[in-house]
Amino acid sequence: MTILLLLTAAGWAALACVAWLGERALADLPSSESVDLSAETVTAVMPARDEAERIERSVEGLLAQRGVALQLVVVDDGSTDATPELLLRLQARHERLRVVRVDRVPEGWLGKCHACSIGAAEVRDGWLLFVDADTWCAPDVVRRAVAAARRSEAMHLCLLPGLGDCTFAGRAVVLFASLGMLGMSLGANRDRRFGHAGVGAFTLVDSAAYRSVGGHAALRHEVVEDFALAQRMRSAGYRSRLLLAARDVEVRWAYSAASFVRVLEKNMFAKLGFSVTRLLVQSTLLSAAFALPLAGVVIGSWPGFSAFAAMMLAAVPAGVMARRYGFGIAAGLAAPFMVPLVVFAGLHSARTVLRDGGVRWRGTTYPLAELRKPRGDARQPL
């Protein structure tokens, strides 16, 4: 038991250390500068399916961007709600908005990857911005993001958004999940060889670099396409950056414990390569990492207290991120206690995918046998 407790303490301490270094490497999106970027062209691509509740605000926010020449392509991926009517009205008001309707996704493609590919197909120069349909952006965010990419000589730049109103549990579990993202931040922002991080809500990429790695055609089967694109960009030798824009970009994501489980339903098992073995290993390790420190406190031994202290050490970077997100410090202190929810989210994701025989995404089921197929290197210039 002593050895297990000491190993657990070492694991939590390592996580806290990496997350702390990652937080130090995660800069805020720089404030507005006087640099003239009016000649920079940006084509924003927004895949949308049944987004009537929030898409008007998202479209208006992008078309209100200042300081860059921005065009917006919204790819309506077979919406069955009021989204098409809303987009028609918006298109009548904005000449810089183009709407493309997709009624059928070709075999071998996932819907969002196909929509991103369609939206980017005609872009031959400038920047591409992939943005979700529920993402709101402050009026100068795109210009500042382009300026940050130019300054750091990055061809791929992602912004971590704010989350708006969240329950206490939603804040705590997002902060715990952010510890892993901070580790990715350390790799990406310090130009580590395998360092990459993706954010579907806001991904800015140089169009020529995007084409050179095959674009979304190379990601056509990827459920977690934002991370897959980041990985391909980094593997090709392009510099990537991850910045925090908690007050300038907002997305409706995991705003409660239940929504956290729901939004990870399609992603979590996919990130493990749809491997039951990996899932069981991850779930066992996480469960042990949570249970052993608590048991150690009950036992009252010094290794037990060490394990618990190390677990709470992870609350330090979580607390710092809570401050940067505008959350209360209490949510950061609660973050390590969200481990059971993360374990449940992983098991629920696997159960759902295995029960359905694949990933069910916006009304379409993508067979598991197809998703599990090895892809090889699909990187081809577009």
C-alpha positions as CSV (number, residue, x, y, z in Angstrom):
1,M,0.0,0.0,0.0
2,T,2.8,2.4,0.8
3,I,4.4,1.9,-2.6
4,L,1.0,2.5,-4.3
5,L,0.4,5.7,-2.3
6,L,3.9,7.0,-3.1
7,L,3.4,6.3,-6.8
8,T,0.1,8.1,-6.7
9,A,1.7,11.1,-5.0
10,A,4.4,11.1,-7.7
11,G,1.8,11.0,-10.5
12,W,-0.3,13.8,-9.1
13,A,2.8,15.9,-8.4
14,A,4.0,15.3,-12.0
15,L,0.6,16.4,-13.4
16,A,0.6,19.5,-11.2
17,C,4.1,20.4,-12.3
18,V,3.4,19.9,-16.1
19,A,0.1,21.8,-15.7
20,W,1.8,24.7,-13.9
21,L,4.5,25.0,-16.6
22,G,1.8,24.8,-19.3
23,E,-0.2,27.6,-17.6
24,R,3.0,29.7,-17.6
25,A,3.4,29.0,-21.3
26,L,-0.3,29.8,-22.1
27,A,-0.4,33.5,-22.9
28,D,-3.5,35.6,-23.2
29,L,-4.4,36.8,-26.6
30,P,-2.5,40.1,-26.9
31,S,-4.6,43.3,-26.6
32,S,-5.2,45.5,-29.6
33,E,-2.1,46.9,-31.4
34,S,-1.6,49.6,-33.9
35,V,-0.2,47.3,-36.6
36,D,-2.1,47.6,-39.9
37,L,-3.5,44.3,-41.0
38,S,-6.2,45.7,-43.4
39,A,-4.4,43.9,-46.3
40,E,-4.6,40.5,-44.6
41,T,-7.4,38.3,-46.0
42,V,-9.3,35.9,-43.8
43,T,-11.9,33.4,-44.9
44,A,-13.9,32.1,-42.0
45,V,-15.5,28.7,-42.4
46,M,-18.4,27.9,-40.1
47,P,-20.0,24.4,-40.3
48,A,-23.6,24.5,-39.1
49,R,-26.3,21.9,-38.5
50,D,-29.4,22.8,-36.5
51,E,-27.9,25.9,-34.9
52,A,-30.9,28.2,-35.0
53,E,-30.6,29.1,-31.4
54,R,-27.1,30.8,-31.6
55,I,-26.0,31.1,-35.2
56,E,-27.2,34.6,-35.8
57,R,-25.2,36.0,-33.0
58,S,-22.1,34.0,-34.2
59,V,-22.4,35.2,-37.8
60,E,-23.0,38.8,-36.8
61,G,-20.0,38.7,-34.5
62,L,-17.7,37.5,-37.2
63,L,-19.0,39.9,-39.8
64,A,-18.4,42.8,-37.4
65,Q,-14.7,42.1,-37.2
66,R,-12.5,45.1,-37.6
67,G,-9.0,45.6,-39.1
68,V,-9.0,42.6,-41.5
69,A,-10.7,41.8,-44.8
70,L,-12.9,38.9,-43.7
71,Q,-15.3,36.7,-45.7
72,L,-17.5,34.2,-44.1
73,V,-18.6,30.9,-45.6
74,V,-21.3,29.1,-43.7
75,V,-21.8,25.5,-44.7
76,D,-25.3,24.4,-43.7
77,D,-24.9,20.6,-43.2
78,G,-28.4,19.5,-43.8
79,S,-30.1,21.5,-41.0
80,T,-33.8,20.6,-40.3
81,D,-34.6,23.5,-37.9
82,A,-34.9,27.2,-38.7
83,T,-31.1,27.5,-39.5
84,P,-31.6,27.7,-43.4
85,E,-34.2,30.5,-43.1
86,L,-32.0,32.5,-40.7
87,L,-29.0,32.1,-43.0
88,L,-31.0,33.4,-46.0
89,R,-32.0,36.5,-44.1
90,L,-28.4,37.1,-42.9
91,Q,-27.1,36.5,-46.5
92,A,-29.5,39.2,-47.8
93,R,-28.1,41.7,-45.3
94,H,-24.4,40.8,-45.7
95,E,-22.6,40.7,-49.0
96,R,-19.5,39.1,-47.3
97,L,-21.5,36.1,-46.3
98,R,-21.8,33.1,-48.5
99,V,-24.0,30.1,-47.6
100,V,-23.5,26.7,-49.0
101,R,-26.1,24.0,-48.5
102,V,-25.0,20.3,-48.2
103,D,-27.9,17.8,-48.3
104,R,-25.8,14.6,-48.5
105,V,-22.4,13.8,-47.0
106,P,-20.3,11.5,-49.3
107,E,-19.5,8.0,-48.2
108,G,-16.3,7.9,-46.2
109,W,-16.7,11.4,-44.7
110,L,-17.8,12.7,-41.4
111,G,-20.2,15.6,-41.6
112,K,-18.1,18.3,-40.0
113,C,-14.9,17.3,-41.8
114,H,-16.8,17.4,-45.1
115,A,-18.4,20.8,-44.3
116,C,-15.0,22.3,-43.4
117,S,-13.5,20.9,-46.6
118,I,-16.3,22.4,-48.7
119,G,-16.0,25.8,-47.1
120,A,-12.2,25.9,-47.6
121,A,-12.2,24.5,-51.1
122,E,-12.0,27.8,-53.0
123,V,-9.5,29.5,-50.7
124,R,-6.1,29.8,-52.3
125,D,-4.4,32.5,-50.2
126,G,-4.5,34.3,-46.9
127,W,-5.8,32.8,-43.7
128,L,-8.4,30.2,-43.0
129,L,-10.4,30.5,-39.8
130,F,-12.4,27.4,-38.7
131,V,-15.0,28.4,-36.2
132,D,-18.0,26.6,-34.6
133,A,-21.5,27.9,-35.2
134,D,-22.0,28.6,-31.5
135,T,-18.9,30.7,-31.1
136,W,-19.2,34.4,-30.3
137,C,-16.2,36.7,-31.0
138,A,-15.4,40.2,-29.8
139,P,-15.1,42.7,-32.8
140,D,-11.3,42.7,-32.9
141,V,-10.4,39.1,-32.1
142,V,-9.6,37.9,-35.6
143,R,-7.2,40.9,-36.2
144,R,-5.5,40.2,-32.9
145,A,-5.2,36.5,-33.7
146,V,-3.6,37.2,-37.1
147,A,-1.2,39.7,-35.5
148,A,-0.3,37.1,-32.8
149,A,0.3,34.4,-35.5
150,R,2.4,36.7,-37.6
151,R,4.5,37.8,-34.6
152,S,5.2,34.2,-33.5
153,E,5.6,33.0,-37.1
154,A,2.9,30.4,-36.5
155,M,1.0,28.8,-39.3
156,H,-1.6,27.3,-36.9
157,L,-3.1,29.2,-34.0
158,C,-5.9,28.3,-31.7
159,L,-7.8,30.3,-29.1
160,L,-9.2,28.7,-25.9
161,P,-12.6,30.4,-25.4
162,G,-14.6,31.4,-22.4
163,L,-17.6,29.3,-21.5
164,G,-20.2,31.9,-20.4
165,D,-22.5,30.9,-17.5
166,C,-21.6,27.6,-15.9
167,T,-22.8,25.7,-12.9
168,F,-20.2,25.2,-10.1
169,A,-19.7,21.5,-11.2
170,G,-19.4,22.6,-14.8
171,R,-16.6,25.0,-13.9
172,A,-14.8,22.5,-11.7
173,V,-14.8,19.7,-14.3
174,V,-13.7,22.1,-17.1
175,L,-10.8,23.2,-14.9
176,F,-9.8,19.6,-14.3
177,A,-10.0,18.9,-18.0
178,S,-7.9,22.0,-18.6
179,L,-5.0,20.4,-16.8
180,G,-4.5,18.1,-19.7
181,M,-4.8,21.0,-22.2
182,L,-2.2,22.9,-20.2
183,G,0.2,20.0,-20.9
184,M,-0.5,20.3,-24.6
185,S,0.0,24.1,-24.3
186,L,3.5,23.5,-22.9
187,G,4.4,21.3,-26.0
188,A,2.8,23.6,-28.6
189,N,3.9,26.9,-27.2
190,R,7.5,25.8,-26.5
191,D,7.8,24.2,-29.9
192,R,8.3,20.7,-28.6
193,R,8.6,18.1,-31.4
194,F,5.3,16.4,-30.7
195,G,3.6,19.4,-29.1
196,H,0.2,20.3,-30.6
197,A,-3.2,21.4,-29.4
198,G,-6.5,21.9,-31.3
199,V,-9.6,23.9,-30.5
200,G,-12.6,23.5,-32.8
201,A,-14.2,26.7,-31.7
202,F,-11.4,28.9,-33.1
203,T,-8.6,27.6,-35.3
204,L,-6.6,30.0,-37.5
205,V,-4.4,28.4,-40.2
206,D,-2.4,29.6,-43.1
207,S,-4.2,28.4,-46.2
208,A,-1.1,27.2,-48.1
209,A,0.1,25.3,-45.1
210,Y,-3.4,23.8,-44.7
211,R,-3.4,22.6,-48.3
212,S,0.1,21.1,-47.9
213,V,-1.0,18.8,-45.2
214,G,-4.0,17.6,-47.1
215,G,-6.7,19.8,-45.5
216,H,-9.7,18.2,-44.1
217,A,-9.7,15.6,-46.9
218,A,-6.8,14.0,-44.9
219,L,-9.1,14.1,-41.8
220,R,-12.3,12.8,-43.4
221,H,-12.7,10.0,-40.8
222,E,-11.5,12.0,-37.8
223,V,-14.0,12.4,-35.0
224,V,-11.7,14.8,-33.1
225,E,-10.7,16.7,-36.2
226,D,-9.3,19.8,-34.5
227,F,-6.6,17.8,-32.7
228,A,-5.9,15.8,-35.8
229,L,-5.3,18.9,-37.9
230,A,-3.0,20.3,-35.2
231,Q,-1.1,17.1,-35.1
232,R,-0.6,17.1,-38.9
233,M,0.5,20.7,-38.9
234,R,3.1,20.0,-36.2
235,S,4.3,16.8,-37.9
236,A,4.8,18.8,-41.1
237,G,7.1,21.1,-39.2
238,Y,4.7,24.1,-39.0
239,R,4.8,26.2,-35.8
240,S,1.6,26.1,-33.7
241,R,0.4,28.4,-30.9
242,L,-2.3,28.1,-28.3
243,L,-3.6,31.3,-26.6
244,L,-6.3,32.0,-24.0
245,A,-9.2,34.3,-25.1
246,A,-11.6,33.7,-22.2
247,R,-13.1,37.2,-22.4
248,D,-13.0,37.7,-26.1
249,V,-14.3,34.4,-27.5
250,E,-17.2,32.5,-26.0
251,V,-18.7,29.1,-26.7
252,R,-21.5,27.1,-25.2
253,W,-19.7,23.9,-24.3
254,A,-19.6,22.1,-20.9
255,Y,-21.8,24.4,-18.8
256,S,-22.8,21.7,-16.3
257,A,-21.7,18.2,-15.2
258,A,-24.4,16.7,-17.4
259,S,-23.4,18.7,-20.5
260,F,-19.8,17.7,-19.9
261,V,-20.7,14.0,-20.2
262,R,-22.9,14.8,-23.2
263,V,-20.4,16.8,-25.3
264,L,-17.7,14.2,-24.7
265,E,-20.0,11.3,-25.8
266,K,-18.6,11.2,-29.3
267,N,-15.1,12.5,-28.5
268,M,-13.7,10.6,-25.5
269,F,-13.7,7.1,-26.8
270,A,-12.5,8.4,-30.1
271,K,-9.4,10.0,-28.5
272,L,-8.5,6.5,-27.2
273,G,-8.6,5.1,-30.7
274,F,-11.9,3.3,-29.9
275,S,-9.8,0.8,-27.9
276,V,-11.6,-0.9,-25.0
277,T,-8.2,-1.9,-23.5
278,R,-7.0,1.8,-23.4
279,L,-10.3,2.8,-21.9
280,L,-10.1,0.2,-19.1
281,V,-6.4,1.2,-18.4
282,Q,-7.3,4.9,-18.3
283,S,-10.4,4.3,-16.1
284,T,-8.5,2.1,-13.7
285,L,-5.6,4.5,-13.3
286,L,-7.8,7.5,-12.8
287,S,-10.0,5.7,-10.3
288,A,-7.0,4.6,-8.3
289,A,-5.5,8.0,-8.5
290,F,-8.6,9.4,-6.9
291,A,-9.4,6.6,-4.4
292,L,-6.0,6.0,-3.0
293,P,-5.3,9.6,-1.6
294,L,-8.7,9.5,0.1
295,A,-8.0,6.1,1.5
296,G,-4.6,7.3,2.6
297,V,-6.1,10.1,4.6
298,V,-8.5,7.6,6.4
299,I,-5.5,5.3,7.1
300,G,-3.6,8.3,8.5
301,S,-0.1,7.3,7.3
302,W,2.4,9.8,6.0
303,P,2.3,8.2,2.5
304,G,-1.4,8.6,2.5
305,F,-1.2,12.3,3.5
306,S,1.5,12.8,0.9
307,A,-0.8,11.3,-1.8
308,F,-3.7,13.6,-0.8
309,A,-1.4,16.6,-0.6
310,A,-0.1,15.9,-4.1
311,M,-3.7,15.5,-5.4
312,M,-4.5,18.9,-4.0
313,L,-1.4,20.3,-5.5
314,A,-3.1,19.9,-8.8
315,A,-5.6,22.5,-7.6
316,V,-2.9,25.2,-7.8
317,P,-2.8,25.4,-11.6
318,A,-6.6,24.8,-11.7
319,G,-7.0,27.7,-9.3
320,V,-4.9,30.0,-11.5
321,M,-6.9,29.0,-14.5
322,A,-10.1,29.7,-12.6
323,R,-8.9,33.2,-12.0
324,R,-8.0,33.6,-15.7
325,Y,-11.4,32.3,-16.8
326,G,-13.2,34.6,-14.3
327,F,-14.4,31.7,-12.1
328,G,-14.2,31.6,-8.4
329,I,-11.2,30.1,-6.7
330,A,-13.4,27.4,-5.1
331,A,-14.0,25.8,-8.5
332,G,-10.2,25.4,-8.8
333,L,-10.0,23.7,-5.4
334,A,-12.8,21.3,-6.4
335,A,-11.2,20.4,-9.7
336,P,-9.3,17.3,-8.5
337,F,-12.6,15.9,-7.1
338,M,-14.0,15.8,-10.6
339,V,-12.1,12.6,-11.5
340,P,-15.1,10.3,-11.0
341,L,-17.1,12.4,-13.5
342,V,-14.3,12.2,-16.0
343,V,-14.1,8.4,-15.6
344,F,-17.9,8.2,-16.0
345,A,-17.8,10.3,-19.1
346,G,-15.2,8.0,-20.7
347,L,-17.2,4.8,-19.8
348,H,-20.4,6.5,-21.0
349,S,-18.8,7.5,-24.3
350,A,-17.6,3.9,-24.9
351,R,-20.9,2.4,-23.9
352,T,-22.8,4.7,-26.3
353,V,-20.4,4.1,-29.2
354,L,-20.4,0.3,-28.8
355,R,-24.2,0.2,-28.3
356,D,-24.8,2.3,-31.4
357,G,-22.2,0.4,-33.4
358,G,-20.5,3.7,-34.2
359,V,-20.4,7.4,-33.5
360,R,-23.8,9.1,-33.7
361,W,-23.3,12.7,-34.7
362,R,-26.0,15.2,-35.5
363,G,-28.5,12.5,-36.6
364,T,-26.0,10.4,-38.6
365,T,-24.2,7.2,-37.3
366,Y,-20.7,6.5,-38.6
367,P,-19.9,2.8,-38.3
368,L,-17.3,1.8,-35.8
369,A,-15.7,-0.6,-38.2
370,E,-15.0,2.2,-40.6
371,L,-13.7,4.6,-37.9
372,R,-11.3,2.0,-36.6
373,K,-9.7,1.3,-40.0
374,P,-6.0,2.4,-40.3
375,R,-5.7,5.5,-42.5
376,G,-2.0,5.5,-43.4
377,D,-0.6,8.8,-44.4
378,A,-3.3,10.6,-46.3
379,R,-1.4,13.8,-46.6
380,Q,-1.8,15.1,-50.2
381,P,-1.6,18.7,-51.4
382,L,-4.9,20.0,-52.4
